[in-house]
Amino acid sequence: MSPMTGPAFKLCEIAAAGTFGTVCVVRDLHTGKLVALKVLKRAHLNRPRVIARTRDEAQMLSKIDHPNIVHVDQLIDIGDRPVVIMEWVRGVSLEELIKHHRNGLPLSVAVELIRLATLALAAAYNTDVDGKPMRIIHRDVKPSNMILSVDGEMKMVDFGIARADFEGKEAKTMSMVLGARGYLAPERLDGHDDKPSVDIYSLGVCLYELVTGRHIVLSVHHTFHAEALEKNLKKLSPPDLPPQGADQLRGIVEAMCQYDESKRPNHDACVALLDGFLADQNIPANLAAYGRATVLPLFESRERVKPIDHPGYPDLAFLERTAANTADPAPPDIDIAIADFLKNPDWPDHLSDLDIMLVKNPHWTARPFLDLLPEGVKPWWQFWGKGLPGPRQLRAVLTYLQRRPTPDAIQRAATLQGHPDSDVVEAANTLVSMG
């Protein structure tokens, strides 16, 4: 965006609200792209430490380029509010997937997700900035902080309490107890200096939960920890996994969840264990297929309300204050993609691909479909020329416009109520009746 014009956003969706910030989906009116914004809640604007952590998270993630870590573009200030601009991951959290799979996710999917998460955390820890590794430790690894997209891409999110070393860091690293109880390594409760092993422990807890659908309950006391771990591991027997495979999986979880941090595998060793399990059991994971079959319907059916009707809207309305002053805003990027799709003369043969595109980008407008319908009130179908849509395309266009029954769409549908094709007339009548 031009520094002269400043940011201009249109709120599309208020996605999630946490303790410190709210994540919303907006359209950047300068580029047309849909992005996510993480906005610090107004209640925390008088807390310097929280503001410093917000800035550190943005600066930290902007330095990392990894396919399994949410990408942060930049941190900006709008008025007195720090706002993080980042990629919008079209998907659901692993916490939601566990609710969907009450007895655990497909085994290969569960193991692959933890393998990718381990690779991501290893990359974060070892990322060099000016020749110095940042040594990032997430410290809040849990299913709700891992998102699987509809395309099968796993993303680690919410590094808000991460420990790291980098130039310009504002918040002082403190060994206080931060993070979700039940996923914390025992040494975190003792005030020890955090090491990568704390994330490995949390990943082991997550692996057990993803495979079984149940949260493993372990004692924070050394005397009872081993006993609780052994008791829970006996319940780790995925169906269709041979006894040898079950033993191998139990061994991996046991190693990752050791009470003694020095006995846990490091990032590389953990990845090797998970790789070896998938190879030995011959269960390769196809996250793309799983994303299409499972995540896509969950993403489509998620609860959505208009931003203005959301209880969090009053605290976010300031994001749209400059939108009205934006001259010639860029068209939504999804509308451009739809228009390109509709240029293919046989696009009605590929409606499933179009449906997936629309589900992944639910903030599309009627414009690309309207552009296929000439304006006017005369029976223009009598004067079709080369390149104008035939009955099959018209039926499809009208059907999609029923999802966006704008006044313009209804007006143009009215001109088709006398069309010679009865199916076109039926689709036109349905759209007009929605007015």
URTA-V325243 format. One record per residue. N is the residue number from 1. RES is the residue in three letters. PSI is psi in whole degrees, 0 to 359 (* if undefined). NEAR is the number of other C-alpha atoms within 12 Angstrom. D_LAST is the distance of its C-alpha to the last C-alpha in whole Angstrom. Layout:
# URTA-V325243
n=N res=RES psi=PSI near=NEAR d_last=D_LAST
n=N res=RES psi=PSI near=NEAR d_last=D_LAST
This chain:
# URTA-V325243
n=1 res=MET psi=153 near=18 d_last=38
n=2 res=SER psi=134 near=11 d_last=40
n=3 res=PRO psi=342 near=9 d_last=42
n=4 res=MET psi=330 near=9 d_last=41
n=5 res=THR psi=331 near=16 d_last=38
n=6 res=GLY psi=174 near=22 d_last=38
n=7 res=PRO psi=147 near=34 d_last=35
n=8 res=ALA psi=120 near=33 d_last=31
n=9 res=PHE psi=153 near=40 d_last=29
n=10 res=LYS psi=121 near=40 d_last=25
n=11 res=LEU psi=128 near=36 d_last=25
n=12 res=CYS psi=326 near=37 d_last=23
n=13 res=GLU psi=137 near=34 d_last=25
n=14 res=ILE psi=107 near=35 d_last=28
n=15 res=ALA psi=315 near=35 d_last=29
n=16 res=ALA psi=150 near=29 d_last=33
n=17 res=ALA psi=128 near=22 d_last=35
n=18 res=GLY psi=194 near=19 d_last=39
n=19 res=THR psi=319 near=18 d_last=42
n=20 res=PHE psi=332 near=25 d_last=42
n=21 res=GLY psi=168 near=32 d_last=39
n=22 res=THR psi=136 near=31 d_last=35
n=23 res=VAL psi=127 near=35 d_last=34
n=24 res=CYS psi=156 near=40 d_last=30
n=25 res=VAL psi=130 near=36 d_last=28
n=26 res=VAL psi=160 near=39 d_last=28
n=27 res=ARG psi=125 near=36 d_last=27
n=28 res=ASP psi=113 near=33 d_last=30
n=29 res=LEU psi=345 near=33 d_last=29
n=30 res=HIS psi=331 near=30 d_last=32
n=31 res=THR psi=341 near=24 d_last=32
n=32 res=GLY psi=355 near=25 d_last=28
n=33 res=LYS psi=148 near=32 d_last=30
n=34 res=LEU psi=128 near=35 d_last=29
n=35 res=VAL psi=166 near=38 d_last=32
n=36 res=ALA psi=143 near=35 d_last=33
n=37 res=LEU psi=134 near=44 d_last=34
n=38 res=LYS psi=114 near=42 d_last=37
n=39 res=VAL psi=124 near=45 d_last=37
n=40 res=LEU psi=133 near=39 d_last=40
n=41 res=LYS psi=145 near=28 d_last=39
n=42 res=ARG psi=330 near=24 d_last=40
n=43 res=ALA psi=343 near=17 d_last=42
n=44 res=HIS psi=7 near=22 d_last=45
n=45 res=LEU psi=344 near=21 d_last=45
n=46 res=ASN psi=19 near=14 d_last=48
n=47 res=ARG psi=95 near=16 d_last=50
n=48 res=PRO psi=323 near=17 d_last=52
n=49 res=ARG psi=320 near=21 d_last=52
n=50 res=VAL psi=318 near=26 d_last=48
n=51 res=ILE psi=318 near=33 d_last=48
n=52 res=ALA psi=320 near=27 d_last=50
n=53 res=ARG psi=322 near=33 d_last=49
n=54 res=THR psi=315 near=40 d_last=46
n=55 res=ARG psi=320 near=34 d_last=47
n=56 res=ASP psi=319 near=37 d_last=50
n=57 res=GLU psi=316 near=43 d_last=47
n=58 res=ALA psi=314 near=38 d_last=45
n=59 res=GLN psi=320 near=35 d_last=48
n=60 res=MET psi=308 near=46 d_last=50
n=61 res=LEU psi=334 near=42 d_last=47
n=62 res=SER psi=342 near=27 d_last=46
n=63 res=LYS psi=353 near=30 d_last=50
n=64 res=ILE psi=132 near=32 d_last=49
n=65 res=ASP psi=92 near=21 d_last=47
n=66 res=HIS psi=137 near=27 d_last=47
n=67 res=PRO psi=343 near=25 d_last=44
n=68 res=ASN psi=18 near=32 d_last=45
n=69 res=ILE psi=130 near=37 d_last=44
n=70 res=VAL psi=134 near=40 d_last=41
n=71 res=HIS psi=131 near=31 d_last=41
n=72 res=VAL psi=130 near=35 d_last=42
n=73 res=ASP psi=302 near=25 d_last=41
n=74 res=GLN psi=168 near=28 d_last=42
n=75 res=LEU psi=130 near=29 d_last=43
n=76 res=ILE psi=163 near=27 d_last=41
n=77 res=ASP psi=127 near=22 d_last=42
n=78 res=ILE psi=108 near=24 d_last=39
n=79 res=GLY psi=237 near=17 d_last=40
n=80 res=ASP psi=16 near=17 d_last=43
n=81 res=ARG psi=125 near=27 d_last=41
n=82 res=PRO psi=132 near=33 d_last=42
n=83 res=VAL psi=125 near=37 d_last=39
n=84 res=VAL psi=125 near=40 d_last=39
n=85 res=ILE psi=124 near=38 d_last=37
n=86 res=MET psi=172 near=33 d_last=37
n=87 res=GLU psi=147 near=31 d_last=36
n=88 res=TRP psi=117 near=36 d_last=33
n=89 res=VAL psi=114 near=37 d_last=34
n=90 res=ARG psi=91 near=38 d_last=31
n=91 res=GLY psi=198 near=37 d_last=33
n=92 res=VAL psi=158 near=41 d_last=34
n=93 res=SER psi=160 near=36 d_last=37
n=94 res=LEU psi=335 near=42 d_last=40
n=95 res=GLU psi=318 near=28 d_last=40
n=96 res=GLU psi=324 near=27 d_last=37
n=97 res=LEU psi=324 near=36 d_last=38
n=98 res=ILE psi=322 near=34 d_last=41
n=99 res=LYS psi=326 near=22 d_last=39
n=100 res=HIS psi=324 near=20 d_last=37
n=101 res=HIS psi=84 near=24 d_last=41
n=102 res=ARG psi=338 near=18 d_last=43
n=103 res=ASN psi=15 near=24 d_last=46
n=104 res=GLY psi=152 near=31 d_last=45
n=105 res=LEU psi=163 near=36 d_last=44
n=106 res=PRO psi=136 near=32 d_last=45
n=107 res=LEU psi=312 near=39 d_last=49
n=108 res=SER psi=325 near=32 d_last=49
n=109 res=VAL psi=314 near=35 d_last=45
n=110 res=ALA psi=313 near=43 d_last=47
n=111 res=VAL psi=318 near=43 d_last=50
n=112 res=GLU psi=323 near=39 d_last=48
n=113 res=LEU psi=318 near=47 d_last=46
n=114 res=ILE psi=325 near=51 d_last=49
n=115 res=ARG psi=314 near=35 d_last=51
n=116 res=LEU psi=321 near=37 d_last=48
n=117 res=ALA psi=321 near=45 d_last=48
n=118 res=THR psi=317 near=46 d_last=52
n=119 res=LEU psi=319 near=34 d_last=52
n=120 res=ALA psi=316 near=38 d_last=50
n=121 res=LEU psi=327 near=47 d_last=52
n=122 res=ALA psi=317 near=35 d_last=55
n=123 res=ALA psi=319 near=30 d_last=53
n=124 res=ALA psi=318 near=40 d_last=52
n=125 res=TYR psi=325 near=36 d_last=56
n=126 res=ASN psi=0 near=27 d_last=58
n=127 res=THR psi=126 near=28 d_last=55
n=128 res=ASP psi=135 near=22 d_last=58
n=129 res=VAL psi=114 near=24 d_last=57
n=130 res=ASP psi=40 near=11 d_last=60
n=131 res=GLY psi=7 near=10 d_last=62
n=132 res=LYS psi=125 near=15 d_last=62
n=133 res=PRO psi=144 near=22 d_last=60
n=134 res=MET psi=342 near=31 d_last=57
n=135 res=ARG psi=48 near=25 d_last=58
n=136 res=ILE psi=130 near=39 d_last=55
n=137 res=ILE psi=122 near=40 d_last=55
n=138 res=HIS psi=308 near=45 d_last=51
n=139 res=ARG psi=2 near=42 d_last=52
n=140 res=ASP psi=44 near=38 d_last=49
n=141 res=VAL psi=123 near=45 d_last=49
n=142 res=LYS psi=163 near=41 d_last=46
n=143 res=PRO psi=328 near=40 d_last=44
n=144 res=SER psi=345 near=28 d_last=41
n=145 res=ASN psi=18 near=34 d_last=42
n=146 res=MET psi=129 near=40 d_last=42
n=147 res=ILE psi=136 near=38 d_last=38
n=148 res=LEU psi=125 near=46 d_last=38
n=149 res=SER psi=168 near=39 d_last=35
n=150 res=VAL psi=343 near=34 d_last=33
n=151 res=ASP psi=4 near=29 d_last=35
n=152 res=GLY psi=22 near=32 d_last=38
n=153 res=GLU psi=126 near=35 d_last=40
n=154 res=MET psi=134 near=40 d_last=41
n=155 res=LYS psi=128 near=40 d_last=41
n=156 res=MET psi=134 near=43 d_last=44
n=157 res=VAL psi=174 near=42 d_last=42
n=158 res=ASP psi=76 near=41 d_last=43
n=159 res=PHE psi=29 near=37 d_last=47
n=160 res=GLY psi=334 near=39 d_last=46
n=161 res=ILE psi=21 near=36 d_last=50
n=162 res=ALA psi=152 near=42 d_last=51
n=163 res=ARG psi=138 near=36 d_last=55
n=164 res=ALA psi=163 near=39 d_last=56
n=165 res=ASP psi=115 near=28 d_last=58
n=166 res=PHE psi=156 near=30 d_last=57
n=167 res=GLU psi=133 near=18 d_last=58
n=168 res=GLY psi=3 near=18 d_last=56
n=169 res=LYS psi=133 near=23 d_last=55
n=170 res=GLU psi=319 near=23 d_last=55
n=171 res=ALA psi=140 near=27 d_last=55
n=172 res=LYS psi=131 near=20 d_last=58
n=173 res=THR psi=126 near=25 d_last=58
n=174 res=MET psi=143 near=19 d_last=59
n=175 res=SER psi=43 near=21 d_last=60
n=176 res=MET psi=164 near=20 d_last=58
n=177 res=VAL psi=100 near=25 d_last=56
n=178 res=LEU psi=148 near=27 d_last=53
n=179 res=GLY psi=176 near=30 d_last=50
n=180 res=ALA psi=124 near=21 d_last=49
n=181 res=ARG psi=144 near=23 d_last=52
n=182 res=GLY psi=339 near=29 d_last=52
n=183 res=TYR psi=354 near=38 d_last=52
n=184 res=LEU psi=137 near=38 d_last=55
n=185 res=ALA psi=147 near=45 d_last=58
n=186 res=PRO psi=322 near=30 d_last=61
n=187 res=GLU psi=341 near=32 d_last=63
n=188 res=ARG psi=331 near=33 d_last=60
n=189 res=LEU psi=347 near=23 d_last=61
n=190 res=ASP psi=2 near=17 d_last=64
n=191 res=GLY psi=19 near=16 d_last=63
n=192 res=HIS psi=158 near=17 d_last=64
n=193 res=ASP psi=134 near=21 d_last=63
n=194 res=ASP psi=140 near=34 d_last=60
n=195 res=LYS psi=166 near=30 d_last=61
n=196 res=PRO psi=337 near=39 d_last=59
n=197 res=SER psi=337 near=42 d_last=60
n=198 res=VAL psi=325 near=46 d_last=58
n=199 res=ASP psi=324 near=45 d_last=55
n=200 res=ILE psi=318 near=50 d_last=56
n=201 res=TYR psi=311 near=47 d_last=57
n=202 res=SER psi=322 near=46 d_last=53
n=203 res=LEU psi=324 near=54 d_last=52
n=204 res=GLY psi=319 near=52 d_last=54
n=205 res=VAL psi=318 near=41 d_last=53
n=206 res=CYS psi=321 near=43 d_last=49
n=207 res=LEU psi=313 near=50 d_last=51
n=208 res=TYR psi=316 near=45 d_last=52
n=209 res=GLU psi=320 near=40 d_last=49
n=210 res=LEU psi=323 near=42 d_last=47
n=211 res=VAL psi=321 near=40 d_last=49
n=212 res=THR psi=338 near=32 d_last=49
n=213 res=GLY psi=2 near=31 d_last=46
n=214 res=ARG psi=146 near=26 d_last=49
n=215 res=HIS psi=129 near=31 d_last=50
n=216 res=ILE psi=131 near=35 d_last=54
n=217 res=VAL psi=113 near=26 d_last=56
n=218 res=LEU psi=148 near=33 d_last=59
n=219 res=SER psi=147 near=27 d_last=61
n=220 res=VAL psi=0 near=26 d_last=62
n=221 res=HIS psi=133 near=19 d_last=65
n=222 res=HIS psi=320 near=19 d_last=68
n=223 res=THR psi=322 near=13 d_last=70
n=224 res=PHE psi=352 near=16 d_last=67
n=225 res=HIS psi=310 near=23 d_last=64
n=226 res=ALA psi=320 near=22 d_last=66
n=227 res=GLU psi=316 near=20 d_last=66
n=228 res=ALA psi=321 near=23 d_last=62
n=229 res=LEU psi=315 near=33 d_last=61
n=230 res=GLU psi=319 near=23 d_last=64
n=231 res=LYS psi=317 near=18 d_last=62
n=232 res=ASN psi=324 near=26 d_last=59
n=233 res=LEU psi=332 near=35 d_last=60
n=234 res=LYS psi=336 near=22 d_last=61
n=235 res=LYS psi=356 near=24 d_last=57
n=236 res=LEU psi=84 near=35 d_last=56
n=237 res=SER psi=78 near=25 d_last=56
n=238 res=PRO psi=140 near=31 d_last=53
n=239 res=PRO psi=149 near=17 d_last=53
n=240 res=ASP psi=6 near=14 d_last=54
n=241 res=LEU psi=122 near=24 d_last=56
n=242 res=PRO psi=159 near=15 d_last=60
n=243 res=PRO psi=320 near=16 d_last=62
n=244 res=GLN psi=320 near=16 d_last=63
n=245 res=GLY psi=320 near=26 d_last=60
n=246 res=ALA psi=319 near=26 d_last=59
n=247 res=ASP psi=320 near=21 d_last=62
n=248 res=GLN psi=318 near=27 d_last=61
n=249 res=LEU psi=318 near=39 d_last=58
n=250 res=ARG psi=321 near=34 d_last=60
n=251 res=GLY psi=323 near=27 d_last=62
n=252 res=ILE psi=311 near=38 d_last=60
n=253 res=VAL psi=318 near=40 d_last=58
n=254 res=GLU psi=317 near=38 d_last=61
n=255 res=ALA psi=318 near=34 d_last=62
n=256 res=MET psi=331 near=40 d_last=59
n=257 res=CYS psi=20 near=47 d_last=59
n=258 res=GLN psi=142 near=36 d_last=63
n=259 res=TYR psi=316 near=34 d_last=64
n=260 res=ASP psi=114 near=25 d_last=67
n=261 res=GLU psi=332 near=27 d_last=65
n=262 res=SER psi=344 near=18 d_last=67
n=263 res=LYS psi=354 near=19 d_last=67
n=264 res=ARG psi=148 near=31 d_last=63
n=265 res=PRO psi=150 near=31 d_last=63
n=266 res=ASN psi=182 near=28 d_last=61
n=267 res=HIS psi=308 near=34 d_last=58
n=268 res=ASP psi=317 near=25 d_last=60
n=269 res=ALA psi=324 near=22 d_last=62
n=270 res=CYS psi=316 near=40 d_last=59
n=271 res=VAL psi=319 near=30 d_last=57
n=272 res=ALA psi=319 near=23 d_last=60
n=273 res=LEU psi=317 near=31 d_last=60
n=274 res=LEU psi=320 near=43 d_last=56
n=275 res=ASP psi=314 near=29 d_last=56
n=276 res=GLY psi=321 near=22 d_last=59
n=277 res=PHE psi=312 near=32 d_last=58
n=278 res=LEU psi=322 near=30 d_last=55
n=279 res=ALA psi=315 near=18 d_last=57
n=280 res=ASP psi=323 near=20 d_last=60
n=281 res=GLN psi=357 near=24 d_last=57
n=282 res=ASN psi=51 near=15 d_last=56
n=283 res=ILE psi=70 near=22 d_last=52
n=284 res=PRO psi=144 near=23 d_last=50
n=285 res=ALA psi=135 near=28 d_last=47
n=286 res=ASN psi=85 near=22 d_last=44
n=287 res=LEU psi=332 near=29 d_last=42
n=288 res=ALA psi=315 near=22 d_last=39
n=289 res=ALA psi=320 near=18 d_last=39
n=290 res=TYR psi=320 near=30 d_last=39
n=291 res=GLY psi=318 near=32 d_last=36
n=292 res=ARG psi=319 near=29 d_last=34
n=293 res=ALA psi=326 near=19 d_last=34
n=294 res=THR psi=311 near=30 d_last=34
n=295 res=VAL psi=319 near=38 d_last=33
n=296 res=LEU psi=310 near=32 d_last=30
n=297 res=PRO psi=324 near=24 d_last=28
n=298 res=LEU psi=320 near=28 d_last=30
n=299 res=PHE psi=319 near=32 d_last=28
n=300 res=GLU psi=324 near=26 d_last=25
n=301 res=SER psi=3 near=15 d_last=25
n=302 res=ARG psi=153 near=20 d_last=26
n=303 res=GLU psi=128 near=14 d_last=25
n=304 res=ARG psi=138 near=20 d_last=23
n=305 res=VAL psi=158 near=16 d_last=21
n=306 res=LYS psi=139 near=19 d_last=20
n=307 res=PRO psi=319 near=25 d_last=23
n=308 res=ILE psi=338 near=19 d_last=22
n=309 res=ASP psi=357 near=16 d_last=22
n=310 res=HIS psi=139 near=22 d_last=25
n=311 res=PRO psi=339 near=17 d_last=28
n=312 res=GLY psi=358 near=27 d_last=30
n=313 res=TYR psi=316 near=27 d_last=28
n=314 res=PRO psi=328 near=17 d_last=30
n=315 res=ASP psi=351 near=24 d_last=33
n=316 res=LEU psi=355 near=37 d_last=31
n=317 res=ALA psi=333 near=25 d_last=29
n=318 res=PHE psi=338 near=24 d_last=32
n=319 res=LEU psi=334 near=36 d_last=31
n=320 res=GLU psi=5 near=27 d_last=28
n=321 res=ARG psi=329 near=18 d_last=30
n=322 res=THR psi=357 near=23 d_last=31
n=323 res=ALA psi=320 near=25 d_last=28
n=324 res=ALA psi=339 near=15 d_last=27
n=325 res=ASN psi=6 near=17 d_last=30
n=326 res=THR psi=117 near=23 d_last=30
n=327 res=ALA psi=134 near=13 d_last=30
n=328 res=ASP psi=63 near=13 d_last=28
n=329 res=PRO psi=146 near=24 d_last=27
n=330 res=ALA psi=141 near=23 d_last=28
n=331 res=PRO psi=152 near=27 d_last=25
n=332 res=PRO psi=138 near=31 d_last=25
n=333 res=ASP psi=328 near=29 d_last=27
n=334 res=ILE psi=325 near=30 d_last=25
n=335 res=ASP psi=322 near=29 d_last=23
n=336 res=ILE psi=319 near=25 d_last=26
n=337 res=ALA psi=320 near=26 d_last=27
n=338 res=ILE psi=316 near=35 d_last=24
n=339 res=ALA psi=319 near=27 d_last=25
n=340 res=ASP psi=320 near=17 d_last=28
n=341 res=PHE psi=318 near=24 d_last=27
n=342 res=LEU psi=351 near=31 d_last=25
n=343 res=LYS psi=340 near=20 d_last=28
n=344 res=ASN psi=120 near=18 d_last=30
n=345 res=PRO psi=336 near=19 d_last=30
n=346 res=ASP psi=27 near=15 d_last=30
n=347 res=TRP psi=331 near=23 d_last=27
n=348 res=PRO psi=346 near=25 d_last=26
n=349 res=ASP psi=354 near=16 d_last=29
n=350 res=HIS psi=43 near=17 d_last=29
n=351 res=LEU psi=332 near=21 d_last=25
n=352 res=SER psi=322 near=13 d_last=27
n=353 res=ASP psi=321 near=18 d_last=28
n=354 res=LEU psi=319 near=28 d_last=25
n=355 res=ASP psi=317 near=26 d_last=24
n=356 res=ILE psi=320 near=25 d_last=27
n=357 res=MET psi=319 near=28 d_last=26
n=358 res=LEU psi=323 near=29 d_last=22
n=359 res=VAL psi=317 near=28 d_last=24
n=360 res=LYS psi=335 near=31 d_last=27
n=361 res=ASN psi=72 near=34 d_last=25
n=362 res=PRO psi=357 near=32 d_last=21
n=363 res=HIS psi=27 near=33 d_last=21
n=364 res=TRP psi=160 near=32 d_last=20
n=365 res=THR psi=174 near=30 d_last=17
n=366 res=ALA psi=346 near=34 d_last=15
n=367 res=ARG psi=310 near=29 d_last=17
n=368 res=PRO psi=329 near=28 d_last=20
n=369 res=PHE psi=321 near=38 d_last=17
n=370 res=LEU psi=328 near=33 d_last=16
n=371 res=ASP psi=345 near=26 d_last=20
n=372 res=LEU psi=350 near=28 d_last=20
n=373 res=LEU psi=112 near=36 d_last=18
n=374 res=PRO psi=146 near=26 d_last=19
n=375 res=GLU psi=162 near=20 d_last=18
n=376 res=GLY psi=170 near=15 d_last=18
n=377 res=VAL psi=355 near=16 d_last=17
n=378 res=LYS psi=159 near=17 d_last=20
n=379 res=PRO psi=75 near=19 d_last=21
n=380 res=TRP psi=344 near=21 d_last=22
n=381 res=TRP psi=342 near=26 d_last=23
n=382 res=GLN psi=348 near=15 d_last=26
n=383 res=PHE psi=30 near=13 d_last=27
n=384 res=TRP psi=142 near=14 d_last=27
n=385 res=GLY psi=184 near=11 d_last=30
n=386 res=LYS psi=134 near=9 d_last=31
n=387 res=GLY psi=347 near=15 d_last=29
n=388 res=LEU psi=151 near=21 d_last=26
n=389 res=PRO psi=143 near=31 d_last=24
n=390 res=GLY psi=181 near=26 d_last=24
n=391 res=PRO psi=320 near=25 d_last=23
n=392 res=ARG psi=315 near=22 d_last=23
n=393 res=GLN psi=321 near=30 d_last=22
n=394 res=LEU psi=317 near=37 d_last=19
n=395 res=ARG psi=316 near=32 d_last=18
n=396 res=ALA psi=317 near=33 d_last=19
n=397 res=VAL psi=313 near=39 d_last=17
n=398 res=LEU psi=325 near=43 d_last=14
n=399 res=THR psi=318 near=32 d_last=15
n=400 res=TYR psi=326 near=32 d_last=15
n=401 res=LEU psi=341 near=36 d_last=12
n=402 res=GLN psi=340 near=30 d_last=10
n=403 res=ARG psi=343 near=24 d_last=12
n=404 res=ARG psi=69 near=27 d_last=11
n=405 res=PRO psi=68 near=28 d_last=7
n=406 res=THR psi=161 near=24 d_last=8
n=407 res=PRO psi=321 near=20 d_last=7
n=408 res=ASP psi=319 near=26 d_last=10
n=409 res=ALA psi=318 near=39 d_last=9
n=410 res=ILE psi=321 near=31 d_last=6
n=411 res=GLN psi=316 near=27 d_last=9
n=412 res=ARG psi=328 near=36 d_last=12
n=413 res=ALA psi=327 near=44 d_last=10
n=414 res=ALA psi=329 near=31 d_last=10
n=415 res=THR psi=348 near=30 d_last=14
n=416 res=LEU psi=5 near=38 d_last=15
n=417 res=GLN psi=346 near=31 d_last=14
n=418 res=GLY psi=15 near=23 d_last=18
n=419 res=HIS psi=144 near=25 d_last=19
n=420 res=PRO psi=340 near=19 d_last=23
n=421 res=ASP psi=122 near=20 d_last=22
n=422 res=SER psi=326 near=17 d_last=21
n=423 res=ASP psi=324 near=23 d_last=19
n=424 res=VAL psi=316 near=30 d_last=17
n=425 res=VAL psi=316 near=25 d_last=16
n=426 res=GLU psi=316 near=26 d_last=15
n=427 res=ALA psi=322 near=35 d_last=14
n=428 res=ALA psi=316 near=38 d_last=11
n=429 res=ASN psi=319 near=28 d_last=10
n=430 res=THR psi=316 near=26 d_last=9
n=431 res=LEU psi=318 near=34 d_last=7
n=432 res=VAL psi=324 near=28 d_last=6
n=433 res=SER psi=346 near=19 d_last=5
n=434 res=MET psi=355 near=21 d_last=4
n=435 res=GLY psi=* near=20 d_last=0
